């Protein structure tokens, strides 16, 4: 469906969006394949994007994001006050010995954005970094966002009731994760706080321990953002086997 906006702006944003899927530097030919645009069209648009710092051309001729997106991202973080609220909570979780914590928000109808991430003190297999776009329908954080922001199916009832989602190998077959919602004023979902790492370390006992730490952290963060904590105060992980049942229900 054609955008109602300005065609040249749409194409320029499409070029920038190509780096969401492939964050490495790209040649003109690679950008042409990713965007479906002719090289001549790309060159005209990229001249303006380079002029304003959205793109830079490296010495080998490839293109990469410039400093302007980073600067705008920093302004966004300051304006939304999330960085100063979330990062201390992530550090506290790591200090408590949990798996790697991260904070995710809804990006669009199919994807979530990892806004903040800290690696745990243990070895980690899940290659998640701040700025990555991940699927909404796979992984604990995505399931939390769907359950509390738009989904109404019965498969999400255990998450809405217990305020915790558990995921085994959905996005990465070797990894697992747990996640809690974080609320703002009027109980509106702000995002999902999650812990992820190698699947063998997500035993029944470790899930119970980490779920308690995670729900307490989500409650502290929710409280600091002015949201209600009643659901998080009584949070509990789904019963054993619930995550597998949820996956079957969505297929």
Secondary structure in CASP SS format (residue, H / E / C, confidence):
PFRMAT SS
TARGET T0000
AUTHOR 0000-0000-0000
METHOD secondary structure of the structure
MODEL  1
X C 1.00
X C 1.00
X C 1.00
X C 1.00
X C 1.00
X C 1.00
X H 1.00
X H 1.00
X H 1.00
X H 1.00
X H 1.00
X H 1.00
X H 1.00
X H 1.00
X H 1.00
X H 1.00
X H 1.00
X H 1.00
X H 1.00
X H 1.00
X H 1.00
X C 1.00
X C 1.00
X C 1.00
X C 1.00
X E 1.00
X C 1.00
X H 1.00
X H 1.00
X H 1.00
X H 1.00
X H 1.00
X H 1.00
X H 1.00
X H 1.00
X C 1.00
X C 1.00
X C 1.00
X H 1.00
X H 1.00
X H 1.00
X H 1.00
X H 1.00
X H 1.00
X H 1.00
X H 1.00
X H 1.00
X H 1.00
X H 1.00
X H 1.00
X H 1.00
X C 1.00
X C 1.00
X C 1.00
X E 1.00
X E 1.00
X E 1.00
X C 1.00
X C 1.00
X C 1.00
X C 1.00
X C 1.00
X E 1.00
X E 1.00
X E 1.00
X C 1.00
X H 1.00
X H 1.00
X H 1.00
X H 1.00
X H 1.00
X H 1.00
X H 1.00
X H 1.00
X H 1.00
X H 1.00
X H 1.00
X H 1.00
X H 1.00
X H 1.00
X C 1.00
X H 1.00
X H 1.00
X H 1.00
X H 1.00
X H 1.00
X H 1.00
X H 1.00
X H 1.00
X H 1.00
X H 1.00
X H 1.00
X H 1.00
X H 1.00
X H 1.00
X C 1.00
X C 1.00
X C 1.00
X C 1.00
X E 1.00
X E 1.00
X E 1.00
X E 1.00
X E 1.00
X E 1.00
X E 1.00
X C 1.00
X C 1.00
X C 1.00
X C 1.00
X E 1.00
X E 1.00
X E 1.00
X E 1.00
X E 1.00
X E 1.00
X E 1.00
X E 1.00
X C 1.00
X C 1.00
X C 1.00
X C 1.00
X C 1.00
X C 1.00
X C 1.00
X C 1.00
X C 1.00
X C 1.00
X C 1.00
X C 1.00
X C 1.00
X C 1.00
X E 1.00
X E 1.00
X E 1.00
X C 1.00
X C 1.00
X C 1.00
X C 1.00
X H 1.00
X H 1.00
X H 1.00
X H 1.00
X H 1.00
X H 1.00
X H 1.00
X H 1.00
X H 1.00
X C 1.00
X C 1.00
X C 1.00
X C 1.00
X C 1.00
X H 1.00
X H 1.00
X H 1.00
X H 1.00
X H 1.00
X H 1.00
X H 1.00
X H 1.00
X H 1.00
X C 1.00
X E 1.00
X E 1.00
X E 1.00
X E 1.00
X E 1.00
X C 1.00
X C 1.00
X C 1.00
X C 1.00
X C 1.00
X C 1.00
X E 1.00
X E 1.00
X E 1.00
X E 1.00
X E 1.00
X E 1.00
X E 1.00
X E 1.00
X E 1.00
X C 1.00
X H 1.00
X H 1.00
X H 1.00
X C 1.00
X E 1.00
X E 1.00
X E 1.00
X E 1.00
X E 1.00
X E 1.00
X E 1.00
X E 1.00
X E 1.00
X E 1.00
X H 1.00
X H 1.00
X H 1.00
X C 1.00
X C 1.00
X H 1.00
X H 1.00
X H 1.00
X H 1.00
X H 1.00
X H 1.00
X H 1.00
X H 1.00
X H 1.00
X H 1.00
X H 1.00
X H 1.00
X H 1.00
X H 1.00
X H 1.00
X H 1.00
X H 1.00
X H 1.00
X H 1.00
X H 1.00
X H 1.00
X C 1.00
X C 1.00
X C 1.00
X C 1.00
X C 1.00
X H 1.00
X H 1.00
X H 1.00
X H 1.00
X C 1.00
X C 1.00
X C 1.00
X C 1.00
X C 1.00
X C 1.00
X C 1.00
X C 1.00
X H 1.00
X H 1.00
X H 1.00
X H 1.00
X H 1.00
X H 1.00
X H 1.00
X H 1.00
X H 1.00
X C 1.00
END
